[in-house]
Amino acid sequence: MLGPNHLYVARDLNTLAKVLTAKADYAGAVPLYRLALEIDEKVLGADHPTTKQIHVNLDALLEAEKKKKK
């Protein structure tokens, strides 16, 4: 209904990715963060605070994943 590039879709993907991150399902969360990021960058631009927050979330997940593998 909203379309694949709607901000609500990006917001929900980001939220779901955060839930998966909390459950340590990094493999499930990473693609959702990346898709949310792609949508936000298209719609809002790379410098928008919401887009930057998704970057922060993804970076934190990737860092946690690195630490887990050590």
MODELLER restraints for C-alpha pairs under 7 A, 6 or more apart:
rsr = mdl.restraints
at = mdl.atoms
rsr.add(forms.Gaussian(group=physical.xy_distance, feature=features.Distance(at['CA:5:A'], at['CA:39:A']), mean=5.39, stdev=0.5))
rsr.add(forms.Gaussian(group=physical.xy_distance, feature=features.Distance(at['CA:7:A'], at['CA:40:A']), mean=6.75, stdev=0.5))
rsr.add(forms.Gaussian(group=physical.xy_distance, feature=features.Distance(at['CA:10:A'], at['CA:36:A']), mean=4.27, stdev=0.5))
rsr.add(forms.Gaussian(group=physical.xy_distance, feature=features.Distance(at['CA:10:A'], at['CA:39:A']), mean=6.06, stdev=0.5))
rsr.add(forms.Gaussian(group=physical.xy_distance, feature=features.Distance(at['CA:10:A'], at['CA:40:A']), mean=6.61, stdev=0.5))
rsr.add(forms.Gaussian(group=physical.xy_distance, feature=features.Distance(at['CA:11:A'], at['CA:36:A']), mean=6.95, stdev=0.5))
rsr.add(forms.Gaussian(group=physical.xy_distance, feature=features.Distance(at['CA:13:A'], at['CA:32:A']), mean=5.53, stdev=0.5))
rsr.add(forms.Gaussian(group=physical.xy_distance, feature=features.Distance(at['CA:13:A'], at['CA:33:A']), mean=6.72, stdev=0.5))
rsr.add(forms.Gaussian(group=physical.xy_distance, feature=features.Distance(at['CA:13:A'], at['CA:36:A']), mean=5.72, stdev=0.5))
rsr.add(forms.Gaussian(group=physical.xy_distance, feature=features.Distance(at['CA:14:A'], at['CA:32:A']), mean=6.58, stdev=0.5))
rsr.add(forms.Gaussian(group=physical.xy_distance, feature=features.Distance(at['CA:14:A'], at['CA:33:A']), mean=5.61, stdev=0.5))
rsr.add(forms.Gaussian(group=physical.xy_distance, feature=features.Distance(at['CA:14:A'], at['CA:36:A']), mean=5.90, stdev=0.5))
rsr.add(forms.Gaussian(group=physical.xy_distance, feature=features.Distance(at['CA:17:A'], at['CA:29:A']), mean=4.36, stdev=0.5))
rsr.add(forms.Gaussian(group=physical.xy_distance, feature=features.Distance(at['CA:17:A'], at['CA:32:A']), mean=5.63, stdev=0.5))
rsr.add(forms.Gaussian(group=physical.xy_distance, feature=features.Distance(at['CA:17:A'], at['CA:33:A']), mean=5.99, stdev=0.5))
rsr.add(forms.Gaussian(group=physical.xy_distance, feature=features.Distance(at['CA:20:A'], at['CA:26:A']), mean=6.75, stdev=0.5))
rsr.add(forms.Gaussian(group=physical.xy_distance, feature=features.Distance(at['CA:20:A'], at['CA:28:A']), mean=6.56, stdev=0.5))
rsr.add(forms.Gaussian(group=physical.xy_distance, feature=features.Distance(at['CA:20:A'], at['CA:29:A']), mean=5.45, stdev=0.5))
rsr.add(forms.Gaussian(group=physical.xy_distance, feature=features.Distance(at['CA:21:A'], at['CA:29:A']), mean=5.94, stdev=0.5))
rsr.add(forms.Gaussian(group=physical.xy_distance, feature=features.Distance(at['CA:21:A'], at['CA:61:A']), mean=6.84, stdev=0.5))
rsr.add(forms.Gaussian(group=physical.xy_distance, feature=features.Distance(at['CA:26:A'], at['CA:61:A']), mean=6.99, stdev=0.5))
rsr.add(forms.Gaussian(group=physical.xy_distance, feature=features.Distance(at['CA:26:A'], at['CA:65:A']), mean=6.89, stdev=0.5))
rsr.add(forms.Gaussian(group=physical.xy_distance, feature=features.Distance(at['CA:30:A'], at['CA:58:A']), mean=6.88, stdev=0.5))
rsr.add(forms.Gaussian(group=physical.xy_distance, feature=features.Distance(at['CA:33:A'], at['CA:54:A']), mean=6.73, stdev=0.5))
rsr.add(forms.Gaussian(group=physical.xy_distance, feature=features.Distance(at['CA:33:A'], at['CA:58:A']), mean=6.09, stdev=0.5))
rsr.add(forms.Gaussian(group=physical.xy_distance, feature=features.Distance(at['CA:37:A'], at['CA:51:A']), mean=6.22, stdev=0.5))
rsr.add(forms.Gaussian(group=physical.xy_distance, feature=features.Distance(at['CA:37:A'], at['CA:54:A']), mean=6.13, stdev=0.5))
rsr.add(forms.Gaussian(group=physical.xy_distance, feature=features.Distance(at['CA:40:A'], at['CA:51:A']), mean=5.56, stdev=0.5))
rsr.add(forms.Gaussian(group=physical.xy_distance, feature=features.Distance(at['CA:41:A'], at['CA:51:A']), mean=6.35, stdev=0.5))
rsr.add(forms.Gaussian(group=physical.xy_distance, feature=features.Distance(at['CA:46:A'], at['CA:52:A']), mean=6.98, stdev=0.5))
